[in-house]
Amino acid sequence: MTRQSLSPLRVSPLRLQQGLFASLALMVTLIAGQQFQHWQQSQQQAPQFERPVMTQTHFRSVGSVTADVTAPQLRVVDQDSTLGELPAQERWVF
């Protein structure tokens, strides 16, 4: 394989350095522009969407004065046995 050098293209090291620096400056400028645009968009107020009011039909609200007779009521389940009265479970060890 033969390698081509930059000498036939007549590119001096100074021109190469200037081209690389210009490329770097362009990349930094583009990234800074994108960040600035992102910052501006985040500063703007997000559009407020009006949500429909959802009414509760399953449970009675805490602050309501009138009680709905047809609504199901939540009640505490009485526990018949305590933990001490429960039968011990068998354990199998292999």
PyMOL Python script that loads the backbone (N, CA, C, O; Angstrom):
from pymol import cmd

cmd.read_pdbstr("""\
ATOM      1  N   MET A   1       0.827  -1.176   0.000  1.00  0.00           N
ATOM      2  CA  MET A   1       0.000   0.000   0.000  1.00  0.00           C
ATOM      3  C   MET A   1       0.871   1.237   0.000  1.00  0.00           C
ATOM      4  O   MET A   1       1.871   1.329   0.712  1.00  0.00           O
ATOM      5  N   THR A   2       0.474   2.144  -0.788  1.00  0.00           N
ATOM      6  CA  THR A   2       1.227   3.390  -0.820  1.00  0.00           C
ATOM      7  C   THR A   2       0.436   4.459  -0.100  1.00  0.00           C
ATOM      8  O   THR A   2      -0.790   4.511  -0.193  1.00  0.00           O
ATOM      9  N   ARG A   3       1.117   5.276   0.591  1.00  0.00           N
ATOM     10  CA  ARG A   3       0.495   6.351   1.347  1.00  0.00           C
ATOM     11  C   ARG A   3       0.715   7.658   0.634  1.00  0.00           C
ATOM     12  O   ARG A   3       1.826   7.973   0.207  1.00  0.00           O
ATOM     13  N   GLN A   4      -0.353   8.417   0.508  1.00  0.00           N
ATOM     14  CA  GLN A   4      -0.197   9.722  -0.099  1.00  0.00           C
ATOM     15  C   GLN A   4       0.017  10.751   1.003  1.00  0.00           C
ATOM     16  O   GLN A   4      -0.685  10.745   2.014  1.00  0.00           O
ATOM     17  N   SER A   5       0.945  11.592   0.811  1.00  0.00           N
ATOM     18  CA  SER A   5       1.202  12.634   1.794  1.00  0.00           C
ATOM     19  C   SER A   5       0.506  13.916   1.357  1.00  0.00           C
ATOM     20  O   SER A   5      -0.049  13.993   0.261  1.00  0.00           O
ATOM     21  N   LEU A   6       0.542  14.887   2.199  1.00  0.00           N
ATOM     22  CA  LEU A   6      -0.104  16.155   1.894  1.00  0.00           C
ATOM     23  C   LEU A   6       0.753  17.048   0.990  1.00  0.00           C
ATOM     24  O   LEU A   6       0.294  18.096   0.534  1.00  0.00           O
ATOM     25  N   SER A   7       1.968  16.642   0.738  1.00  0.00           N
ATOM     26  CA  SER A   7       2.845  17.505  -0.060  1.00  0.00           C
ATOM     27  C   SER A   7       2.369  17.711  -1.503  1.00  0.00           C
ATOM     28  O   SER A   7       2.522  18.820  -2.017  1.00  0.00           O
ATOM     29  N   PRO A   8       1.789  16.688  -2.200  1.00  0.00           N
ATOM     30  CA  PRO A   8       1.309  16.982  -3.555  1.00  0.00           C
ATOM     31  C   PRO A   8       0.112  17.936  -3.555  1.00  0.00           C
ATOM     32  O   PRO A   8      -0.134  18.623  -4.546  1.00  0.00           O
ATOM     33  N   LEU A   9      -0.623  17.979  -2.461  1.00  0.00           N
ATOM     34  CA  LEU A   9      -1.767  18.872  -2.394  1.00  0.00           C
ATOM     35  C   LEU A   9      -1.345  20.303  -2.065  1.00  0.00           C
ATOM     36  O   LEU A   9      -2.147  21.233  -2.144  1.00  0.00           O
ATOM     37  N   ARG A  10      -0.114  20.457  -1.707  1.00  0.00           N
ATOM     38  CA  ARG A  10       0.454  21.750  -1.358  1.00  0.00           C
ATOM     39  C   ARG A  10      -0.308  22.441  -0.219  1.00  0.00           C
ATOM     40  O   ARG A  10      -0.649  23.622  -0.291  1.00  0.00           O
ATOM     41  N   VAL A  11      -0.559  21.654   0.830  1.00  0.00           N
ATOM     42  CA  VAL A  11      -1.206  22.199   2.022  1.00  0.00           C
ATOM     43  C   VAL A  11      -0.129  22.357   3.077  1.00  0.00           C
ATOM     44  O   VAL A  11       0.486  21.383   3.509  1.00  0.00           O
ATOM     45  N   SER A  12       0.083  23.560   3.473  1.00  0.00           N
ATOM     46  CA  SER A  12       1.121  23.810   4.469  1.00  0.00           C
ATOM     47  C   SER A  12       0.572  23.478   5.857  1.00  0.00           C
ATOM     48  O   SER A  12      -0.641  23.483   6.068  1.00  0.00           O
ATOM     49  N   PRO A  13       1.454  23.196   6.783  1.00  0.00           N
ATOM     50  CA  PRO A  13       1.005  22.911   8.148  1.00  0.00           C
ATOM     51  C   PRO A  13       0.228  24.079   8.757  1.00  0.00           C
ATOM     52  O   PRO A  13      -0.668  23.875   9.576  1.00  0.00           O
ATOM     53  N   LEU A  14       0.573  25.289   8.357  1.00  0.00           N
ATOM     54  CA  LEU A  14      -0.151  26.445   8.872  1.00  0.00           C
ATOM     55  C   LEU A  14      -1.594  26.439   8.370  1.00  0.00           C
ATOM     56  O   LEU A  14      -2.519  26.715   9.134  1.00  0.00           O
ATOM     57  N   ARG A  15      -1.787  26.122   7.078  1.00  0.00           N
ATOM     58  CA  ARG A  15      -3.143  26.057   6.518  1.00  0.00           C
ATOM     59  C   ARG A  15      -3.948  24.928   7.164  1.00  0.00           C
ATOM     60  O   ARG A  15      -5.141  25.082   7.424  1.00  0.00           O
ATOM     61  N   LEU A  16      -3.302  23.814   7.416  1.00  0.00           N
ATOM     62  CA  LEU A  16      -3.970  22.693   8.079  1.00  0.00           C
ATOM     63  C   LEU A  16      -4.404  23.093   9.483  1.00  0.00           C
ATOM     64  O   LEU A  16      -5.526  22.794   9.890  1.00  0.00           O
ATOM     65  N   GLN A  17      -3.540  23.758  10.218  1.00  0.00           N
ATOM     66  CA  GLN A  17      -3.854  24.207  11.571  1.00  0.00           C
ATOM     67  C   GLN A  17      -5.007  25.225  11.531  1.00  0.00           C
ATOM     68  O   GLN A  17      -5.897  25.185  12.380  1.00  0.00           O
ATOM     69  N   GLN A  18      -4.990  26.119  10.564  1.00  0.00           N
ATOM     70  CA  GLN A  18      -6.051  27.105  10.454  1.00  0.00           C
ATOM     71  C   GLN A  18      -7.391  26.444  10.102  1.00  0.00           C
ATOM     72  O   GLN A  18      -8.440  26.848  10.604  1.00  0.00           O
ATOM     73  N   GLY A  19      -7.344  25.446   9.252  1.00  0.00           N
ATOM     74  CA  GLY A  19      -8.574  24.730   8.890  1.00  0.00           C
ATOM     75  C   GLY A  19      -9.157  23.974  10.077  1.00  0.00           C
ATOM     76  O   GLY A  19     -10.369  23.976  10.289  1.00  0.00           O
ATOM     77  N   LEU A  20      -8.285  23.326  10.849  1.00  0.00           N
ATOM     78  CA  LEU A  20      -8.756  22.614  12.032  1.00  0.00           C
ATOM     79  C   LEU A  20      -9.332  23.577  13.061  1.00  0.00           C
ATOM     80  O   LEU A  20     -10.340  23.279  13.700  1.00  0.00           O
ATOM     81  N   PHE A  21      -8.692  24.731  13.220  1.00  0.00           N
ATOM     82  CA  PHE A  21      -9.183  25.714  14.168  1.00  0.00           C
ATOM     83  C   PHE A  21     -10.532  26.273  13.713  1.00  0.00           C
ATOM     84  O   PHE A  21     -11.420  26.495  14.536  1.00  0.00           O
ATOM     85  N   ALA A  22     -10.689  26.500  12.413  1.00  0.00           N
ATOM     86  CA  ALA A  22     -11.964  26.996  11.886  1.00  0.00           C
ATOM     87  C   ALA A  22     -13.073  25.962  12.095  1.00  0.00           C
ATOM     88  O   ALA A  22     -14.205  26.314  12.425  1.00  0.00           O
ATOM     89  N   SER A  23     -12.739  24.697  11.904  1.00  0.00           N
ATOM     90  CA  SER A  23     -13.728  23.638  12.126  1.00  0.00           C
ATOM     91  C   SER A  23     -14.136  23.583  13.598  1.00  0.00           C
ATOM     92  O   SER A  23     -15.317  23.442  13.915  1.00  0.00           O
ATOM     93  N   LEU A  24     -13.167  23.693  14.479  1.00  0.00           N
ATOM     94  CA  LEU A  24     -13.453  23.686  15.910  1.00  0.00           C
ATOM     95  C   LEU A  24     -14.322  24.887  16.300  1.00  0.00           C
ATOM     96  O   LEU A  24     -15.276  24.750  17.066  1.00  0.00           O
ATOM     97  N   ALA A  25     -13.977  26.072  15.761  1.00  0.00           N
ATOM     98  CA  ALA A  25     -14.755  27.272  16.065  1.00  0.00           C
ATOM     99  C   ALA A  25     -16.188  27.140  15.556  1.00  0.00           C
ATOM    100  O   ALA A  25     -17.122  27.581  16.225  1.00  0.00           O
ATOM    101  N   LEU A  26     -16.373  26.541  14.384  1.00  0.00           N
ATOM    102  CA  LEU A  26     -17.708  26.342  13.842  1.00  0.00           C
ATOM    103  C   LEU A  26     -18.517  25.382  14.710  1.00  0.00           C
ATOM    104  O   LEU A  26     -19.693  25.629  14.976  1.00  0.00           O
ATOM    105  N   MET A  27     -17.896  24.287  15.155  1.00  0.00           N
ATOM    106  CA  MET A  27     -18.590  23.335  16.016  1.00  0.00           C
ATOM    107  C   MET A  27     -18.996  23.974  17.337  1.00  0.00           C
ATOM    108  O   MET A  27     -20.121  23.783  17.801  1.00  0.00           O
ATOM    109  N   VAL A  28     -18.088  24.729  17.944  1.00  0.00           N
ATOM    110  CA  VAL A  28     -18.406  25.378  19.221  1.00  0.00           C
ATOM    111  C   VAL A  28     -19.547  26.372  19.034  1.00  0.00           C
ATOM    112  O   VAL A  28     -20.429  26.467  19.887  1.00  0.00           O
ATOM    113  N   THR A  29     -19.541  27.110  17.936  1.00  0.00           N
ATOM    114  CA  THR A  29     -20.597  28.085  17.661  1.00  0.00           C
ATOM    115  C   THR A  29     -21.944  27.405  17.479  1.00  0.00           C
ATOM    116  O   THR A  29     -22.955  27.884  17.992  1.00  0.00           O
ATOM    117  N   LEU A  30     -21.970  26.295  16.755  1.00  0.00           N
ATOM    118  CA  LEU A  30     -23.224  25.578  16.548  1.00  0.00           C
ATOM    119  C   LEU A  30     -23.767  24.991  17.856  1.00  0.00           C
ATOM    120  O   LEU A  30     -24.969  25.057  18.115  1.00  0.00           O
ATOM    121  N   ILE A  31     -22.893  24.425  18.667  1.00  0.00           N
ATOM    122  CA  ILE A  31     -23.327  23.861  19.950  1.00  0.00           C
ATOM    123  C   ILE A  31     -23.836  24.960  20.868  1.00  0.00           C
ATOM    124  O   ILE A  31     -24.853  24.784  21.539  1.00  0.00           O
ATOM    125  N   ALA A  32     -23.133  26.104  20.907  1.00  0.00           N
ATOM    126  CA  ALA A  32     -23.586  27.214  21.741  1.00  0.00           C
ATOM    127  C   ALA A  32     -24.932  27.747  21.260  1.00  0.00           C
ATOM    128  O   ALA A  32     -25.777  28.117  22.074  1.00  0.00           O
ATOM    129  N   GLY A  33     -25.137  27.790  19.954  1.00  0.00           N
ATOM    130  CA  GLY A  33     -26.422  28.234  19.421  1.00  0.00           C
ATOM    131  C   GLY A  33     -27.554  27.304  19.798  1.00  0.00           C
ATOM    132  O   GLY A  33     -28.651  27.754  20.129  1.00  0.00           O
ATOM    133  N   GLN A  34     -27.291  25.995  19.747  1.00  0.00           N
ATOM    134  CA  GLN A  34     -28.319  25.034  20.139  1.00  0.00           C
ATOM    135  C   GLN A  34     -28.654  25.151  21.617  1.00  0.00           C
ATOM    136  O   GLN A  34     -29.821  25.082  22.002  1.00  0.00           O
ATOM    137  N   GLN A  35     -27.632  25.329  22.443  1.00  0.00           N
ATOM    138  CA  GLN A  35     -27.873  25.477  23.876  1.00  0.00           C
ATOM    139  C   GLN A  35     -28.655  26.745  24.181  1.00  0.00           C
ATOM    140  O   GLN A  35     -29.539  26.743  25.039  1.00  0.00           O
ATOM    141  N   PHE A  36     -28.335  27.821  23.486  1.00  0.00           N
ATOM    142  CA  PHE A  36     -29.053  29.073  23.689  1.00  0.00           C
ATOM    143  C   PHE A  36     -30.519  28.933  23.272  1.00  0.00           C
ATOM    144  O   PHE A  36     -31.413  29.433  23.954  1.00  0.00           O
ATOM    145  N   GLN A  37     -30.758  28.258  22.160  1.00  0.00           N
ATOM    146  CA  GLN A  37     -32.133  28.041  21.714  1.00  0.00           C
ATOM    147  C   GLN A  37     -32.891  27.183  22.716  1.00  0.00           C
ATOM    148  O   GLN A  37     -34.052  27.460  23.019  1.00  0.00           O
ATOM    149  N   HIS A  38     -32.243  26.143  23.232  1.00  0.00           N
ATOM    150  CA  HIS A  38     -32.876  25.285  24.229  1.00  0.00           C
ATOM    151  C   HIS A  38     -33.193  26.087  25.487  1.00  0.00           C
ATOM    152  O   HIS A  38     -34.255  25.902  26.080  1.00  0.00           O
ATOM    153  N   TRP A  39     -32.296  26.969  25.900  1.00  0.00           N
ATOM    154  CA  TRP A  39     -32.507  27.792  27.087  1.00  0.00           C
ATOM    155  C   TRP A  39     -33.675  28.748  26.873  1.00  0.00           C
ATOM    156  O   TRP A  39     -34.481  28.952  27.781  1.00  0.00           O
ATOM    157  N   GLN A  40     -33.775  29.334  25.686  1.00  0.00           N
ATOM    158  CA  GLN A  40     -34.872  30.254  25.400  1.00  0.00           C
ATOM    159  C   GLN A  40     -36.214  29.528  25.416  1.00  0.00           C
ATOM    160  O   GLN A  40     -37.201  30.060  25.924  1.00  0.00           O
ATOM    161  N   GLN A  41     -36.256  28.326  24.866  1.00  0.00           N
ATOM    162  CA  GLN A  41     -37.510  27.577  24.836  1.00  0.00           C
ATOM    163  C   GLN A  41     -37.928  27.159  26.232  1.00  0.00           C
ATOM    164  O   GLN A  41     -39.122  27.104  26.527  1.00  0.00           O
ATOM    165  N   SER A  42     -36.970  26.864  27.097  1.00  0.00           N
ATOM    166  CA  SER A  42     -37.326  26.470  28.454  1.00  0.00           C
ATOM    167  C   SER A  42     -37.789  27.668  29.273  1.00  0.00           C
ATOM    168  O   SER A  42     -38.518  27.494  30.250  1.00  0.00           O
ATOM    169  N   GLN A  43     -37.383  28.879  28.898  1.00  0.00           N
ATOM    170  CA  GLN A  43     -37.806  30.079  29.620  1.00  0.00           C
ATOM    171  C   GLN A  43     -39.224  30.490  29.274  1.00  0.00           C
ATOM    172  O   GLN A  43     -39.888  31.159  30.066  1.00  0.00           O
ATOM    173  N   GLN A  44     -39.694  30.101  28.104  1.00  0.00           N
ATOM    174  CA  GLN A  44     -41.044  30.463  27.693  1.00  0.00           C
ATOM    175  C   GLN A  44     -42.048  29.659  28.509  1.00  0.00           C
ATOM    176  O   GLN A  44     -41.776  28.538  28.940  1.00  0.00           O
ATOM    177  N   GLN A  45     -43.212  30.260  28.708  1.00  0.00           N
ATOM    178  CA  GLN A  45     -44.259  29.569  29.442  1.00  0.00           C
ATOM    179  C   GLN A  45     -44.798  28.417  28.601  1.00  0.00           C
ATOM    180  O   GLN A  45     -45.073  28.574  27.411  1.00  0.00           O
ATOM    181  N   ALA A  46     -44.939  27.285  29.225  1.00  0.00           N
ATOM    182  CA  ALA A  46     -45.523  26.142  28.534  1.00  0.00           C
ATOM    183  C   ALA A  46     -47.009  26.420  28.352  1.00  0.00           C
ATOM    184  O   ALA A  46     -47.630  27.012  29.235  1.00  0.00           O
ATOM    185  N   PRO A  47     -47.589  26.011  27.243  1.00  0.00           N
ATOM    186  CA  PRO A  47     -49.024  26.266  27.041  1.00  0.00           C
ATOM    187  C   PRO A  47     -49.844  25.530  28.096  1.00  0.00           C
ATOM    188  O   PRO A  47     -49.626  24.351  28.376  1.00  0.00           O
ATOM    189  N   GLN A  48     -50.777  26.256  28.660  1.00  0.00           N
ATOM    190  CA  GLN A  48     -51.636  25.682  29.694  1.00  0.00           C
ATOM    191  C   GLN A  48     -52.842  25.034  29.023  1.00  0.00           C
ATOM    192  O   GLN A  48     -53.599  25.698  28.314  1.00  0.00           O
ATOM    193  N   PHE A  49     -53.013  23.750  29.248  1.00  0.00           N
ATOM    194  CA  PHE A  49     -54.147  23.040  28.698  1.00  0.00           C
ATOM    195  C   PHE A  49     -55.235  22.966  29.752  1.00  0.00           C
ATOM    196  O   PHE A  49     -54.969  22.697  30.924  1.00  0.00           O
ATOM    197  N   GLU A  50     -56.446  23.204  29.327  1.00  0.00           N
ATOM    198  CA  GLU A  50     -57.561  23.150  30.256  1.00  0.00           C
ATOM    199  C   GLU A  50     -58.027  21.715  30.356  1.00  0.00           C
ATOM    200  O   GLU A  50     -58.444  21.111  29.367  1.00  0.00           O
ATOM    201  N   ARG A  51     -57.952  21.181  31.548  1.00  0.00           N
ATOM    202  CA  ARG A  51     -58.365  19.793  31.749  1.00  0.00           C
ATOM    203  C   ARG A  51     -59.828  19.762  32.177  1.00  0.00           C
ATOM    204  O   ARG A  51     -60.272  20.616  32.944  1.00  0.00           O
ATOM    205  N   PRO A  52     -60.568  18.790  31.688  1.00  0.00           N
ATOM    206  CA  PRO A  52     -61.966  18.702  32.127  1.00  0.00           C
ATOM    207  C   PRO A  52     -62.035  18.307  33.597  1.00  0.00           C
ATOM    208  O   PRO A  52     -61.201  17.554  34.099  1.00  0.00           O
ATOM    209  N   VAL A  53     -63.035  18.826  34.261  1.00  0.00           N
ATOM    210  CA  VAL A  53     -63.202  18.540  35.682  1.00  0.00           C
ATOM    211  C   VAL A  53     -63.742  17.128  35.818  1.00  0.00           C
ATOM    212  O   VAL A  53     -64.786  16.794  35.258  1.00  0.00           O
ATOM    213  N   MET A  54     -63.037  16.316  36.554  1.00  0.00           N
ATOM    214  CA  MET A  54     -63.463  14.937  36.761  1.00  0.00           C
ATOM    215  C   MET A  54     -64.224  14.864  38.084  1.00  0.00           C
ATOM    216  O   MET A  54     -63.721  15.313  39.114  1.00  0.00           O
ATOM    217  N   THR A  55     -65.408  14.315  38.061  1.00  0.00           N
ATOM    218  CA  THR A  55     -66.183  14.171  39.289  1.00  0.00           C
ATOM    219  C   THR A  55     -66.034  12.758  39.796  1.00  0.00           C
ATOM    220  O   THR A  55     -65.974  11.800  39.026  1.00  0.00           O
ATOM    221  N   GLN A  56     -65.977  12.649  41.101  1.00  0.00           N
ATOM    222  CA  GLN A  56     -65.852  11.334  41.700  1.00  0.00           C
ATOM    223  C   GLN A  56     -67.233  10.714  41.816  1.00  0.00           C
ATOM    224  O   GLN A  56     -68.153  11.319  42.366  1.00  0.00           O
ATOM    225  N   THR A  57     -67.368   9.531  41.306  1.00  0.00           N
ATOM    226  CA  THR A  57     -68.641   8.840  41.422  1.00  0.00           C
ATOM    227  C   THR A  57     -68.526   7.604  42.301  1.00  0.00           C
ATOM    228  O   THR A  57     -69.542   7.035  42.700  1.00  0.00           O
ATOM    229  N   HIS A  58     -67.308   7.183  42.608  1.00  0.00           N
ATOM    230  CA  HIS A  58     -67.143   5.937  43.351  1.00  0.00           C
ATOM    231  C   HIS A  58     -67.170   6.152  44.859  1.00  0.00           C
ATOM    232  O   HIS A  58     -67.774   5.365  45.588  1.00  0.00           O
ATOM    233  N   PHE A  59     -66.526   7.205  45.326  1.00  0.00           N
ATOM    234  CA  PHE A  59     -66.413   7.418  46.757  1.00  0.00           C
ATOM    235  C   PHE A  59     -66.935   8.792  47.110  1.00  0.00           C
ATOM    236  O   PHE A  59     -66.913   9.710  46.290  1.00  0.00           O
ATOM    237  N   ARG A  60     -67.386   8.919  48.291  1.00  0.00           N
ATOM    238  CA  ARG A  60     -67.861  10.195  48.790  1.00  0.00           C
ATOM    239  C   ARG A  60     -66.645  11.020  49.165  1.00  0.00           C
ATOM    240  O   ARG A  60     -65.716  10.501  49.784  1.00  0.00           O
ATOM    241  N   SER A  61     -66.631  12.293  48.803  1.00  0.00           N
ATOM    242  CA  SER A  61     -65.487  13.128  49.135  1.00  0.00           C
ATOM    243  C   SER A  61     -65.486  13.416  50.621  1.00  0.00           C
ATOM    244  O   SER A  61     -66.526  13.339  51.275  1.00  0.00           O
ATOM    245  N   VAL A  62     -64.325  13.747  51.156  1.00  0.00           N
ATOM    246  CA  VAL A  62     -64.149  13.915  52.589  1.00  0.00           C
ATOM    247  C   VAL A  62     -64.949  15.105  53.101  1.00  0.00           C
ATOM    248  O   VAL A  62     -65.550  15.031  54.173  1.00  0.00           O
ATOM    249  N   GLY A  63     -64.963  16.194  52.353  1.00  0.00           N
ATOM    250  CA  GLY A  63     -65.620  17.403  52.825  1.00  0.00           C
ATOM    251  C   GLY A  63     -67.095  17.480  52.497  1.00  0.00           C
ATOM    252  O   GLY A  63     -67.718  18.500  52.790  1.00  0.00           O
ATOM    253  N   SER A  64     -67.680  16.465  51.911  1.00  0.00           N
ATOM    254  CA  SER A  64     -69.081  16.570  51.517  1.00  0.00           C
ATOM    255  C   SER A  64     -69.977  16.448  52.736  1.00  0.00           C
ATOM    256  O   SER A  64     -69.707  15.662  53.644  1.00  0.00           O
ATOM    257  N   VAL A  65     -71.034  17.225  52.746  1.00  0.00           N
ATOM    258  CA  VAL A  65     -71.955  17.257  53.879  1.00  0.00           C
ATOM    259  C   VAL A  65     -73.039  16.211  53.709  1.00  0.00           C
ATOM    260  O   VAL A  65     -73.421  15.553  54.676  1.00  0.00           O
ATOM    261  N   THR A  66     -73.536  16.050  52.501  1.00  0.00           N
ATOM    262  CA  THR A  66     -74.616  15.102  52.273  1.00  0.00           C
ATOM    263  C   THR A  66     -74.037  13.732  51.973  1.00  0.00           C
ATOM    264  O   THR A  66     -73.045  13.608  51.255  1.00  0.00           O
ATOM    265  N   ALA A  67     -74.654  12.723  52.518  1.00  0.00           N
ATOM    266  CA  ALA A  67     -74.207  11.359  52.294  1.00  0.00           C
ATOM    267  C   ALA A  67     -75.080  10.715  51.234  1.00  0.00           C
ATOM    268  O   ALA A  67     -76.306  10.788  51.307  1.00  0.00           O
ATOM    269  N   ASP A  68     -74.462  10.093  50.260  1.00  0.00           N
ATOM    270  CA  ASP A  68     -75.185   9.415  49.202  1.00  0.00           C
ATOM    271  C   ASP A  68     -75.490   7.992  49.671  1.00  0.00           C
ATOM    272  O   ASP A  68     -74.579   7.231  50.000  1.00  0.00           O
ATOM    273  N   VAL A  69     -76.754   7.646  49.700  1.00  0.00           N
ATOM    274  CA  VAL A  69     -77.156   6.341  50.218  1.00  0.00           C
ATOM    275  C   VAL A  69     -76.797   5.236  49.236  1.00  0.00           C
ATOM    276  O   VAL A  69     -76.473   4.124  49.653  1.00  0.00           O
ATOM    277  N   THR A  70     -76.848   5.520  47.941  1.00  0.00           N
ATOM    278  CA  THR A  70     -76.612   4.476  46.950  1.00  0.00           C
ATOM    279  C   THR A  70     -75.132   4.186  46.743  1.00  0.00           C
ATOM    280  O   THR A  70     -74.787   3.157  46.161  1.00  0.00           O
ATOM    281  N   ALA A  71     -74.242   5.075  47.209  1.00  0.00           N
ATOM    282  CA  ALA A  71     -72.808   4.868  47.020  1.00  0.00           C
ATOM    283  C   ALA A  71     -72.320   3.783  47.973  1.00  0.00           C
ATOM    284  O   ALA A  71     -72.772   3.721  49.116  1.00  0.00           O
ATOM    285  N   PRO A  72     -71.416   2.935  47.528  1.00  0.00           N
ATOM    286  CA  PRO A  72     -70.902   1.886  48.416  1.00  0.00           C
ATOM    287  C   PRO A  72     -70.074   2.501  49.549  1.00  0.00           C
ATOM    288  O   PRO A  72     -69.314   3.447  49.339  1.00  0.00           O
ATOM    289  N   GLN A  73     -70.232   1.965  50.707  1.00  0.00           N
ATOM    290  CA  GLN A  73     -69.543   2.474  51.883  1.00  0.00           C
ATOM    291  C   GLN A  73     -68.309   1.610  52.161  1.00  0.00           C
ATOM    292  O   GLN A  73     -68.345   0.392  51.986  1.00  0.00           O
ATOM    293  N   LEU A  74     -67.236   2.240  52.590  1.00  0.00           N
ATOM    294  CA  LEU A  74     -66.048   1.513  52.993  1.00  0.00           C
ATOM    295  C   LEU A  74     -66.156   1.212  54.482  1.00  0.00           C
ATOM    296  O   LEU A  74     -66.503   2.088  55.273  1.00  0.00           O
ATOM    297  N   ARG A  75     -65.865  -0.005  54.854  1.00  0.00           N
ATOM    298  CA  ARG A  75     -65.947  -0.346  56.263  1.00  0.00           C
ATOM    299  C   ARG A  75     -64.738  -1.175  56.659  1.00  0.00           C
ATOM    300  O   ARG A  75     -64.081  -1.793  55.821  1.00  0.00           O
ATOM    301  N   VAL A  76     -64.463  -1.174  57.941  1.00  0.00           N
ATOM    302  CA  VAL A  76     -63.335  -1.916  58.471  1.00  0.00           C
ATOM    303  C   VAL A  76     -63.760  -3.362  58.667  1.00  0.00           C
ATOM    304  O   VAL A  76     -64.824  -3.631  59.225  1.00  0.00           O
ATOM    305  N   VAL A  77     -62.941  -4.282  58.214  1.00  0.00           N
ATOM    306  CA  VAL A  77     -63.245  -5.701  58.368  1.00  0.00           C
ATOM    307  C   VAL A  77     -62.764  -6.139  59.741  1.00  0.00           C
ATOM    308  O   VAL A  77     -61.611  -5.919  60.112  1.00  0.00           O
ATOM    309  N   ASP A  78     -63.663  -6.760  60.485  1.00  0.00           N
ATOM    310  CA  ASP A  78     -63.293  -7.255  61.815  1.00  0.00           C
ATOM    311  C   ASP A  78     -62.404  -8.476  61.663  1.00  0.00           C
ATOM    312  O   ASP A  78     -62.673  -9.357  60.846  1.00  0.00           O
ATOM    313  N   GLN A  79     -61.358  -8.519  62.447  1.00  0.00           N
ATOM    314  CA  GLN A  79     -60.432  -9.637  62.370  1.00  0.00           C
ATOM    315  C   GLN A  79     -60.844 -10.671  63.414  1.00  0.00           C
ATOM    316  O   GLN A  79     -60.886 -10.362  64.605  1.00  0.00           O
ATOM    317  N   ASP A  80     -61.149 -11.900  62.978  1.00  0.00           N
ATOM    318  CA  ASP A  80     -61.637 -12.932  63.884  1.00  0.00           C
ATOM    319  C   ASP A  80     -60.538 -13.479  64.780  1.00  0.00           C
ATOM    320  O   ASP A  80     -60.778 -13.761  65.954  1.00  0.00           O
ATOM    321  N   SER A  81     -59.357 -13.630  64.249  1.00  0.00           N
ATOM    322  CA  SER A  81     -58.302 -14.235  65.055  1.00  0.00           C
ATOM    323  C   SER A  81     -57.087 -13.322  65.063  1.00  0.00           C
ATOM    324  O   SER A  81     -56.845 -12.572  64.117  1.00  0.00           O
ATOM    325  N   THR A  82     -56.345 -13.400  66.124  1.00  0.00           N
ATOM    326  CA  THR A  82     -55.117 -12.616  66.217  1.00  0.00           C
ATOM    327  C   THR A  82     -53.962 -13.460  65.712  1.00  0.00           C
ATOM    328  O   THR A  82     -54.147 -14.636  65.397  1.00  0.00           O
ATOM    329  N   LEU A  83     -52.793 -12.889  65.633  1.00  0.00           N
ATOM    330  CA  LEU A  83     -51.634 -13.610  65.106  1.00  0.00           C
ATOM    331  C   LEU A  83     -51.229 -14.778  65.998  1.00  0.00           C
ATOM    332  O   LEU A  83     -50.731 -15.786  65.499  1.00  0.00           O
ATOM    333  N   GLY A  84     -51.430 -14.662  67.294  1.00  0.00           N
ATOM    334  CA  GLY A  84     -51.065 -15.744  68.201  1.00  0.00           C
ATOM    335  C   GLY A  84     -51.942 -16.962  68.058  1.00  0.00           C
ATOM    336  O   GLY A  84     -51.503 -18.075  68.346  1.00  0.00           O
ATOM    337  N   GLU A  85     -53.182 -16.777  67.617  1.00  0.00           N
ATOM    338  CA  GLU A  85     -54.120 -17.879  67.491  1.00  0.00           C
ATOM    339  C   GLU A  85     -54.012 -18.607  66.160  1.00  0.00           C
ATOM    340  O   GLU A  85     -54.603 -19.676  66.003  1.00  0.00           O
ATOM    341  N   LEU A  86     -53.281 -18.066  65.208  1.00  0.00           N
ATOM    342  CA  LEU A  86     -53.156 -18.707  63.908  1.00  0.00           C
ATOM    343  C   LEU A  86     -52.320 -19.968  64.025  1.00  0.00           C
ATOM    344  O   LEU A  86     -51.335 -19.977  64.764  1.00  0.00           O
ATOM    345  N   PRO A  87     -52.680 -21.040  63.316  1.00  0.00           N
ATOM    346  CA  PRO A  87     -51.895 -22.271  63.387  1.00  0.00           C
ATOM    347  C   PRO A  87     -50.533 -22.068  62.733  1.00  0.00           C
ATOM    348  O   PRO A  87     -50.401 -21.348  61.744  1.00  0.00           O
ATOM    349  N   ALA A  88     -49.537 -22.711  63.301  1.00  0.00           N
ATOM    350  CA  ALA A  88     -48.180 -22.611  62.756  1.00  0.00           C
ATOM    351  C   ALA A  88     -48.094 -23.356  61.433  1.00  0.00           C
ATOM    352  O   ALA A  88     -48.669 -24.436  61.293  1.00  0.00           O
ATOM    353  N   GLN A  89     -47.387 -22.796  60.466  1.00  0.00           N
ATOM    354  CA  GLN A  89     -47.250 -23.448  59.177  1.00  0.00           C
ATOM    355  C   GLN A  89     -46.120 -24.460  59.245  1.00  0.00           C
ATOM    356  O   GLN A  89     -45.113 -24.242  59.918  1.00  0.00           O
ATOM    357  N   GLU A  90     -46.301 -25.579  58.533  1.00  0.00           N
ATOM    358  CA  GLU A  90     -45.257 -26.590  58.497  1.00  0.00           C
ATOM    359  C   GLU A  90     -44.140 -26.117  57.585  1.00  0.00           C
ATOM    360  O   GLU A  90     -44.386 -25.493  56.553  1.00  0.00           O
ATOM    361  N   ARG A  91     -42.916 -26.419  57.975  1.00  0.00           N
ATOM    362  CA  ARG A  91     -41.745 -26.049  57.166  1.00  0.00           C
ATOM    363  C   ARG A  91     -41.053 -27.320  56.718  1.00  0.00           C
ATOM    364  O   ARG A  91     -40.833 -28.243  57.503  1.00  0.00           O
ATOM    365  N   TRP A  92     -40.721 -27.346  55.456  1.00  0.00           N
ATOM    366  CA  TRP A  92     -40.034 -28.475  54.891  1.00  0.00           C
ATOM    367  C   TRP A  92     -38.606 -28.066  54.589  1.00  0.00           C
ATOM    368  O   TRP A  92     -38.363 -27.067  53.913  1.00  0.00           O
ATOM    369  N   VAL A  93     -37.667 -28.844  55.093  1.00  0.00           N
ATOM    370  CA  VAL A  93     -36.256 -28.562  54.867  1.00  0.00           C
ATOM    371  C   VAL A  93     -35.675 -29.719  54.097  1.00  0.00           C
ATOM    372  O   VAL A  93     -35.815 -30.869  54.513  1.00  0.00           O
ATOM    373  N   PHE A  94     -35.031 -29.446  52.992  1.00  0.00           N
ATOM    374  CA  PHE A  94     -34.428 -30.502  52.175  1.00  0.00           C
ATOM    375  C   PHE A  94     -32.928 -30.401  52.250  1.00  0.00           C
ATOM    376  O   PHE A  94     -32.225 -31.200  51.632  1.00  0.00           O
TER     377      PHE A  94
END
""", "prot")
cmd.dss("prot")
cmd.show_as("cartoon", "prot")
cmd.util.cbc("prot")
cmd.orient("prot")
